[in-house]
Every structure is written in C-alpha cells, then in structure tokens.
Amino acid sequence: MPVLHHNVALLRVADPGVIEEIRAVLPLDAYVVGWISPTEAVLDPAELKTLLEALEARGLGALVRRPGAEP
C-alpha cells in the first residue's frame, strides 16, 4: 500500500555517479532520511536549506521545485 508523506524533500539526479560526486565534496548522507533508488533520496526537510547552501558553495546548484509548481 502506498504511503503519502507531507513536508519532505527529494533529491533526484540523472546518474548515480552524481551522488558519488556530491558525496566527494560534502557529507550527503547526513541529510538523507532514506533512499528510494540509486538516483533518488528523501532528505530531511529541516536540513534542506543547509544542504542547498552547501551545494551552491561548491558550485553544485540545484533546481528546486515547490509543491504545486509546474513540472
């Protein structure tokens, strides 16, 4: 049975190698609550801003979509 959660953040990358690139420059697993697949992770929403800032500081900008936004 599917489970619906509110107030979560999802990190999705096109290639699993990108996850390894992120891990090489910051402790990604500290922000991850769980893994959906090798390219999708559920993030701690309370730490999302910190993660986005850390990625940006390392030149790894992220596309952020808010709930209700056009895909």
N, CA and C atoms as a LAMMPS dump frame, in Angstrom:
ITEM: TIMESTEP
0
ITEM: NUMBER OF ATOMS
213
ITEM: BOX BOUNDS ff ff ff
-5.0000000000000000e+02 5.0000000000000000e+02
-5.0000000000000000e+02 5.0000000000000000e+02
-5.0000000000000000e+02 5.0000000000000000e+02
ITEM: ATOMS id mol type element x y z
1 1 1 N 0.843 -1.175 0
2 1 2 C 0 0 0
3 1 3 C 0.891 1.241 0
4 2 1 N 0.649 2.189 -0.881
5 2 2 C 1.447 3.423 -0.915
6 2 3 C 1.232 4.261 0.342
7 3 1 N 2.269 4.989 0.698
8 3 2 C 2.215 5.882 1.846
9 3 3 C 2.48 7.293 1.343
10 4 1 N 1.661 8.236 1.753
11 4 2 C 1.816 9.629 1.372
12 4 3 C 2.388 10.396 2.555
13 5 1 N 3.453 11.148 2.282
14 5 2 C 4.072 11.951 3.327
15 5 3 C 3.999 13.418 2.938
16 6 1 N 3.867 14.268 3.926
17 6 2 C 3.889 15.71 3.727
18 6 3 C 5.207 16.248 4.285
19 7 1 N 5.63 17.396 3.759
20 7 2 C 6.822 18.076 4.253
21 7 3 C 8.075 17.215 4.129
22 8 1 N 8.334 16.733 2.931
23 8 2 C 9.575 16.021 2.648
24 8 3 C 10.263 16.696 1.471
25 9 1 N 11.527 16.43 1.348
26 9 2 C 12.305 16.934 0.223
27 9 3 C 12.908 15.74 -0.496
28 10 1 N 13.008 15.845 -1.797
29 10 2 C 13.533 14.752 -2.615
30 10 3 C 14.719 15.258 -3.411
31 11 1 N 15.8 14.513 -3.365
32 11 2 C 16.952 14.774 -4.221
33 11 3 C 16.9 13.756 -5.342
34 12 1 N 16.867 14.248 -6.571
35 12 2 C 16.82 13.357 -7.732
36 12 3 C 17.924 13.782 -8.693
37 13 1 N 18.73 12.829 -9.111
38 13 2 C 19.793 13.084 -10.083
39 13 3 C 19.605 12.135 -11.265
40 14 1 N 20.178 12.501 -12.401
41 14 2 C 20.015 11.691 -13.608
42 14 3 C 20.885 10.445 -13.583
43 15 1 N 22.024 10.521 -12.92
44 15 2 C 23.001 9.429 -12.957
45 15 3 C 23.508 9.149 -11.545
46 16 1 N 23.616 7.877 -11.153
47 16 2 C 24.103 7.57 -9.809
48 16 3 C 25.499 8.144 -9.531
49 17 1 N 26.288 8.366 -10.565
50 17 2 C 27.612 8.938 -10.381
51 17 3 C 27.566 10.327 -9.788
52 18 1 N 26.482 11.047 -10.019
53 18 2 C 26.341 12.391 -9.46
54 18 3 C 26.264 12.32 -7.934
55 19 1 N 25.604 11.305 -7.421
56 19 2 C 25.532 11.117 -5.969
57 19 3 C 26.945 10.968 -5.41
58 20 1 N 27.771 10.19 -6.081
59 20 2 C 29.146 9.995 -5.621
60 20 3 C 29.947 11.287 -5.716
61 21 1 N 29.682 12.095 -6.732
62 21 2 C 30.354 13.394 -6.848
63 21 3 C 29.974 14.304 -5.682
64 22 1 N 28.696 14.286 -5.318
65 22 2 C 28.24 15.103 -4.18
66 22 3 C 28.879 14.593 -2.893
67 23 1 N 28.881 13.269 -2.714
68 23 2 C 29.5 12.693 -1.508
69 23 3 C 30.985 13.033 -1.405
70 24 1 N 31.638 13.231 -2.536
71 24 2 C 33.066 13.549 -2.525
72 24 3 C 33.349 14.939 -1.965
73 25 1 N 32.354 15.818 -2.007
74 25 2 C 32.588 17.191 -1.551
75 25 3 C 31.812 17.581 -0.295
76 26 1 N 30.853 16.757 0.12
77 26 2 C 30.136 17.046 1.364
78 26 3 C 29.5 15.779 1.906
79 27 1 N 29.185 15.765 3.204
80 27 2 C 28.628 14.561 3.838
81 27 3 C 27.131 14.391 3.517
82 28 1 N 26.834 14.005 2.304
83 28 2 C 25.45 13.904 1.834
84 28 3 C 24.585 13.038 2.742
85 29 1 N 25.119 11.927 3.203
86 29 2 C 24.31 11.001 3.998
87 29 3 C 23.794 11.612 5.296
88 30 1 N 24.406 12.697 5.751
89 30 2 C 23.919 13.378 6.955
90 30 3 C 22.569 14.053 6.7
91 31 1 N 22.242 14.305 5.445
92 31 2 C 20.994 14.972 5.071
93 31 3 C 19.911 13.992 4.605
94 32 1 N 20.287 12.738 4.383
95 32 2 C 19.378 11.747 3.794
96 32 3 C 18.617 10.989 4.875
97 33 1 N 17.298 10.947 4.705
98 33 2 C 16.437 10.176 5.606
99 33 3 C 16.308 8.748 5.084
100 34 1 N 16.251 8.595 3.769
101 34 2 C 16.125 7.281 3.167
102 34 3 C 16.344 7.353 1.671
103 35 1 N 16.545 6.189 1.07
104 35 2 C 16.781 6.082 -0.369
105 35 3 C 15.595 5.431 -1.055
106 36 1 N 15.165 6.018 -2.161
107 36 2 C 14.094 5.453 -2.979
108 36 3 C 14.709 4.593 -4.066
109 37 1 N 15.821 5.075 -4.624
110 37 2 C 16.544 4.366 -5.68
111 37 3 C 17.979 4.879 -5.669
112 38 1 N 18.858 4.352 -6.516
113 38 2 C 20.233 4.859 -6.558
114 38 3 C 20.338 6.322 -7.007
115 39 1 N 19.259 6.864 -7.549
116 39 2 C 19.284 8.254 -8.015
117 39 3 C 18.284 9.153 -7.291
118 40 1 N 17.595 8.638 -6.281
119 40 2 C 16.583 9.414 -5.556
120 40 3 C 16.694 9.186 -4.048
121 41 1 N 16.817 10.292 -3.322
122 41 2 C 16.909 10.217 -1.867
123 41 3 C 15.883 11.144 -1.233
124 42 1 N 15.321 10.699 -0.125
125 42 2 C 14.431 11.533 0.675
126 42 3 C 15.316 12.269 1.674
127 43 1 N 15.181 13.589 1.695
128 43 2 C 16.022 14.424 2.546
129 43 3 C 15.269 14.913 3.766
130 44 1 N 16.015 15.242 4.804
131 44 2 C 15.439 15.846 5.992
132 44 3 C 15.04 17.274 5.628
133 45 1 N 13.75 17.605 5.608
134 45 2 C 13.336 18.939 5.188
135 45 3 C 13.874 20.045 6.093
136 46 1 N 14.153 19.738 7.35
137 46 2 C 14.701 20.734 8.261
138 46 3 C 16.136 21.11 7.886
139 47 1 N 16.807 20.249 7.132
140 47 2 C 18.193 20.487 6.734
141 47 3 C 18.324 20.894 5.267
142 48 1 N 17.204 21.04 4.578
143 48 2 C 17.243 21.32 3.147
144 48 3 C 17.974 22.623 2.829
145 49 1 N 17.679 23.677 3.546
146 49 2 C 18.331 24.963 3.275
147 49 3 C 19.845 24.835 3.451
148 50 1 N 20.283 24.167 4.497
149 50 2 C 21.708 23.975 4.744
150 50 3 C 22.353 23.185 3.613
151 51 1 N 21.671 22.133 3.154
152 51 2 C 22.201 21.333 2.05
153 51 3 C 22.292 22.161 0.777
154 52 1 N 21.251 22.909 0.462
155 52 2 C 21.269 23.74 -0.743
156 52 3 C 22.4 24.761 -0.695
157 53 1 N 22.621 25.357 0.458
158 53 2 C 23.713 26.319 0.611
159 53 3 C 25.07 25.64 0.439
160 54 1 N 25.218 24.438 0.99
161 54 2 C 26.476 23.702 0.863
162 54 3 C 26.735 23.318 -0.591
163 55 1 N 25.693 22.89 -1.291
164 55 2 C 25.845 22.549 -2.711
165 55 3 C 26.235 23.784 -3.519
166 56 1 N 25.551 24.888 -3.28
167 56 2 C 25.821 26.127 -4.005
168 56 3 C 27.25 26.605 -3.752
169 57 1 N 27.711 26.497 -2.518
170 57 2 C 29.065 26.93 -2.172
171 57 3 C 30.124 26.12 -2.911
172 58 1 N 29.76 24.916 -3.33
173 58 2 C 30.693 24.047 -4.045
174 58 3 C 30.428 24.041 -5.556
175 59 1 N 29.6 24.989 -5.999
176 59 2 C 29.321 25.096 -7.426
177 59 3 C 28.358 24.056 -7.957
178 60 1 N 27.601 23.44 -7.074
179 60 2 C 26.644 22.405 -7.459
180 60 3 C 25.224 22.906 -7.233
181 61 1 N 24.811 23.862 -8.025
182 61 2 C 23.472 24.411 -7.887
183 61 3 C 22.403 23.355 -8.125
184 62 1 N 21.256 23.541 -7.522
185 62 2 C 20.163 22.58 -7.637
186 62 3 C 18.908 23.273 -8.152
187 63 1 N 18.138 22.556 -8.941
188 63 2 C 16.828 23.023 -9.359
189 63 3 C 15.864 22.676 -8.23
190 64 1 N 15.167 23.681 -7.711
191 64 2 C 14.251 23.461 -6.591
192 64 3 C 12.836 23.687 -7.08
193 65 1 N 11.989 22.705 -6.844
194 65 2 C 10.566 22.835 -7.184
195 65 3 C 9.769 22.803 -5.902
196 66 1 N 8.865 23.719 -5.781
197 66 2 C 7.985 23.805 -4.615
198 66 3 C 6.683 23.053 -4.903
199 67 1 N 5.988 22.583 -3.861
200 67 2 C 4.703 21.911 -4.078
201 67 3 C 3.751 22.813 -4.853
202 68 1 N 3.055 22.234 -5.793
203 68 2 C 2.104 22.971 -6.59
204 68 3 C 2.711 23.69 -7.781
205 69 1 N 4.035 23.655 -7.886
206 69 2 C 4.707 24.316 -9.012
207 69 3 C 4.586 23.454 -10.263
208 70 1 N 4.626 24.114 -11.395
209 70 2 C 4.576 23.383 -12.668
210 70 3 C 5.801 22.481 -12.798
211 71 1 N 5.64 21.266 -13.32
212 71 2 C 6.788 20.367 -13.508
213 71 3 C 7.723 20.833 -14.592
